[in-house]
Amino acid sequence: MSLAQLIQQKLSDAFNPSHIEVECESHRHNVPAGSEMHFRVVLVSDAFCNVRKVQRHQKVYAVLADEMAGPIHALALHLYTDAEWAGQAPASPQCMGGSKG
């Protein structure tokens, strides 16, 4: 199982999302080919109802604590309730670090 698949499984189990996207964006960064370190997550769940943005992030970080302590270097989170979800989340900016800049 890839790290992206593991992230998706853990978040699906914890939040019962109506929509989830987990995208490995490591290829867009200055890392070795095949790395799984940079991820973009779009998660839509009513588990976020009446939960402030910072608390939503904290909930996700808690579920992914082992991965955040190890292989995950960067995690872009786009967290919505069903009522907030407009069908699209912002794209990640281009990496300007390392040899990409």
C-alpha positions as CSV (number, residue, x, y, z in Angstrom):
1,M,0.0,0.0,0.0
2,S,1.4,3.4,-0.9
3,L,1.6,6.2,1.6
4,A,-1.1,8.1,-0.3
5,Q,-3.4,5.0,0.0
6,L,-2.7,4.7,3.7
7,I,-3.5,8.4,4.3
8,Q,-6.8,8.0,2.3
9,Q,-7.7,4.9,4.3
10,K,-7.0,6.4,7.7
11,L,-8.9,9.7,6.9
12,S,-11.8,7.7,5.4
13,D,-12.1,5.6,8.5
14,A,-11.9,8.6,10.8
15,F,-14.1,11.1,9.1
16,N,-16.5,9.1,6.8
17,P,-16.1,11.7,4.0
18,S,-18.5,12.4,1.2
19,H,-15.5,13.4,-0.9
20,I,-11.8,12.7,-0.5
21,E,-8.7,13.3,-2.6
22,V,-5.2,12.5,-1.6
23,E,-2.6,13.5,-4.1
24,C,1.1,12.9,-3.8
25,E,2.8,16.1,-5.0
26,S,6.4,15.0,-4.3
27,H,7.2,15.0,-8.0
28,R,6.7,18.8,-8.0
29,H,9.5,19.2,-5.4
30,N,13.2,18.8,-5.2
31,V,13.2,15.3,-3.8
32,P,14.4,11.9,-5.2
33,A,12.2,10.3,-7.9
34,G,9.5,8.1,-6.4
35,S,9.5,9.9,-3.1
36,E,6.2,10.1,-1.1
37,M,6.7,13.2,1.1
38,H,4.5,16.0,-0.1
39,F,0.7,15.6,-0.1
40,R,-2.4,17.5,-0.9
41,V,-5.6,16.4,0.8
42,V,-9.2,17.5,0.0
43,L,-11.6,16.2,2.6
44,V,-15.3,16.9,2.8
45,S,-17.0,15.6,5.9
46,D,-19.8,16.7,8.2
47,A,-17.5,15.7,11.0
48,F,-16.2,19.3,10.5
49,C,-19.6,20.9,11.2
50,N,-19.2,23.7,13.9
51,V,-15.4,23.0,14.0
52,R,-13.0,25.9,13.4
53,K,-10.4,25.7,10.7
54,V,-7.5,25.2,13.1
55,Q,-9.3,22.5,15.0
56,R,-10.1,20.7,11.7
57,H,-6.4,20.6,10.9
58,Q,-5.6,19.4,14.4
59,K,-8.1,16.5,14.0
60,V,-6.4,15.4,10.7
61,Y,-2.9,15.8,12.2
62,A,-4.0,13.5,15.1
63,V,-5.2,10.8,12.8
64,L,-2.0,11.0,10.8
65,A,0.3,11.5,13.8
66,D,2.6,8.5,12.9
67,E,2.9,9.6,9.3
68,M,3.5,13.3,10.3
69,A,6.3,12.1,12.6
70,G,7.9,10.1,9.8
71,P,7.5,10.1,6.1
72,I,5.3,13.2,5.5
73,H,7.3,16.4,5.0
74,A,4.4,18.6,3.8
75,L,0.6,18.3,4.0
76,A,-1.7,20.8,2.2
77,L,-5.1,20.5,3.8
78,H,-8.4,21.6,2.2
79,L,-11.1,20.7,4.7
80,Y,-14.8,21.4,4.2
81,T,-18.2,20.4,5.4
82,D,-20.8,19.2,2.8
83,A,-22.5,22.7,3.0
84,E,-19.1,24.5,2.4
85,W,-18.0,22.2,-0.5
86,A,-18.2,23.9,-3.9
87,G,-16.8,21.0,-5.8
88,Q,-13.3,22.3,-6.2
89,A,-10.4,23.1,-3.9
90,P,-7.5,25.5,-4.7
91,A,-4.5,24.1,-6.5
92,S,-1.1,23.9,-4.8
93,P,1.4,26.6,-5.7
94,Q,4.5,25.7,-7.7
95,C,7.5,24.7,-5.6
96,M,10.2,27.3,-5.6
97,G,12.6,25.6,-3.2
98,G,15.9,23.8,-4.0
99,S,16.8,23.5,-7.6
100,K,13.2,24.4,-8.6
101,G,13.8,28.1,-7.8
